[in-house]
Amino acid sequence: MNLIDYGRILLRRGWIILLLAALAAGGAFLISRGQPQVWRATQKVLIQPSRSDLGLTESSRLLLNNLRSYLDSSYIAADVIENLRMDMTPETLKGKVTITADQLSLMIQIDADLEDEAQAGQVALEWGNQLVRFREEENQKVLRQDQVTARLQDNPAISLLAPRPAINALAGGVLGLLLGSVLIFVLEYLESSVIRRREDLERVMDIPVLAGIPDDIGA
């Protein structure tokens, strides 16, 4: 088929594509609106060596993974629950918190995903303070020039993680367009043996049509 044939197919069956796109977008939007909100609070904790020499800096980078493992535990989750007086098990809370380490910037990032916006911020902040207090205790055991401190970069940044109706509706619309396009070409393939126009006969017989009988010949 050439571009003219594709254009004819779109003109004849394009409404199917638009209909599926509209239905998919509307369905995705309505489903998203019915889902509970989940808020993400992100707390960043900077790890700062007391001096900037290469040895202590590299030691601090190696320390990051240990600090991440220390924070990613049910014991810390239990302390956070107790301090914030939350009605939740440590395992449940731990499953809602993600701890990552960035060795390049010497930073620990804590992401807390909860349905309550204020509580998400409190959890991320308290989790960060757990690391700050831990490093303060550890620094008491070493010389000042060998200390590595943990400092909160800022207050937790809070954003809506889910649902996102507009984005989901857009994704649903794109999916509907793709499915509609596939559907119309499948229908066209199934009906390719049906002869409706002069062009269809020429394509099937592979010979030119010289003349045709008008529809109103018997009138």
N, C-alpha and C positions, 0 to 999 in steps of 0.2 A: 504493500500500500504506500501511496505517496502522501505528501502533506495535505493535499486536498481531501483525500479519503479520511485522514485523521480528523481534519476539521469538520467534515460532515458527521462523523461519529460523535464528536463532542457537541455539535449543535443539536443532534437528534437525542442523545442520551445524557447530555451534560447535567440535566436536572437531577439525575440519580446521584451524581457526585456531590452536588450541592446539598441534596437532601441528607445523604449519609454524613457529610461534614457537619451540618447543622445539628443533626441528632446526636452525633458523637460529642460535639462541643457542649451542647446543652446537658447531656447526661453526665459528662465529666464535671461540669460546673455544679450541678445539683448534688452529685455525690460528694464533692469536695466540701460544699457548704454544710453537709450533714456530719462531717467528721469532726472529732474534738480537736481543739487547738493544742499545738505543742510549741513551746517556747524554748529557744536555745540561748543560754547565758554562757558567754565565753570569758574566762578569767585567765589572763596571762601573768606568769610569774617569772621575773628576770633572775638569773643566777649570776652573781657578781663575785669574782675572786677579789681578794683584798689587794692584790698587786697584778700588774699587767704583763709579767714575764711569761715566756712561752711555756715553761714547765707547769706553772699553776693553771694557766689557761687550758692547756691540754688535759690536765687532770680534771678540771671542771667539766670539760666536754665528756670525758669518760664517766664522770659522776652523774650526768643527766639521766642515763638509762636506769641507774640505781634509784634515783629520786622518782622517776616515773613508776618504777615497780613498787616503791614504797607507798606512793599515793594510790595506786591502783589495787587496793586491797579492801577486804570486808572490814578490817579493823578501823581504817580511816572512815569508811562509810558509817560504821557504828558510832564513832565519835561525832561525826557531822549530825547524825540523827539525834544524838543525845543533846548536843549543844543547841540545835534548832528546835528540839522537841517535836520531831516529825513522827507521824504515825505510818511507819514503813519499815520493812525489814532491810538489813544491810545488803543482802543479795539483790533485792529489788532496786534499791537506790544505786548500787554499784553498776547495775545493768543500764542505768540511765545516764551514766557519766563516762566520758571518754577522756583519757589522759594521753597527750602526745608530747614528744620531746623534739625540740629543734636545736641540733648541735651547732648549726651555723651562727645562730643569734643567741645561743645560750639561754634558751627560754623553755619553760614548761607551760603548755596550754591545757586548760581544763574546760571541757564543754559539758554542760548539764542540760539535758533535754527533759523538761517537765511540762505538765499541762497548766500549771499555775505560774504566771509570769514573775510575780514577786518571789515566789519560792525558788524558782530556777536561779534568779540572781543571788539569793541568800546562800544556796547550796554551792554555787561556783565560788563565791567570795569566801565562805567558810573553808572550802576545800583548799583554796589557795593559802589561807591563813594557817592551815595545818602544816603546810610545807615551810612557811615562814617561821613558825614556832619550832619546828623540827631542826631547821638549820641553826637557829639561835641556840638551841640546846647543844648541838654538835660543836658549835664554835667555841663553847666554853671549855672544850677538852683539848683545844689546840692553840698554838701561838697566834697572836693577832695577825702576823704577816702571812699565815697559812690559812686564814679563815675564808670560807666561801659563804656568802650571804644570799638569802632569797628575798626579793622585794616585789610587791605587787606593782605591776606596770600602771594600772588604772582601775577604776571601778569596772565591774563586769559589763560587757557589751551584750545587750539583749535584743533578739530579733525573732520574728515569727518563723518557725521552721516549717510548720504544716498546720492546716492545709493551705494551698495557694490556688484558689479557684480560677483566677485569670490564667495562670500558667497552665493549669490542668486543662482548662477549656481550650486553650490554644493548641496544646498537644493533642487533645481529642479531635479538634478540627482537622489538624494535619493528618492524623491517622484515618479519619473519615474520608479525606480527599484521596489518600492512597488506596484505601479499600474500594472506594467508588470507582477509581480509575481501573483497578484490576477487574472489578465486576463488569463494567461496561465492555471491556475488551474480551472477557470470557463470553459474554452474551453475543458479542459480534462474531466471535469464532464459532459459537454453536449455531448461529444463524447464517454462517457464510455460504452454506449450500442452498439457501432460499433465494430465488431469483425474483427481484422486485423491479430492477431498473435495467436499462440497456447496458449499463456498465457492468452489472452483475453477470449478464449473459456473455458478454465479451470476455470477461475474466474466466468464466467456467469453460467456455468452448474454445477460447483462444483464437477466435476468428472475429473479424469486424462485422457488425450488424449494419446492413445496407438500408433497411427500411423497417418500419413498425406499423402496426394497425392501431389507429386512434381508438381511445376508450369509447367515444360517442358515435362509433360507426353505425350502430343500429338505430340511432335517434332519428 
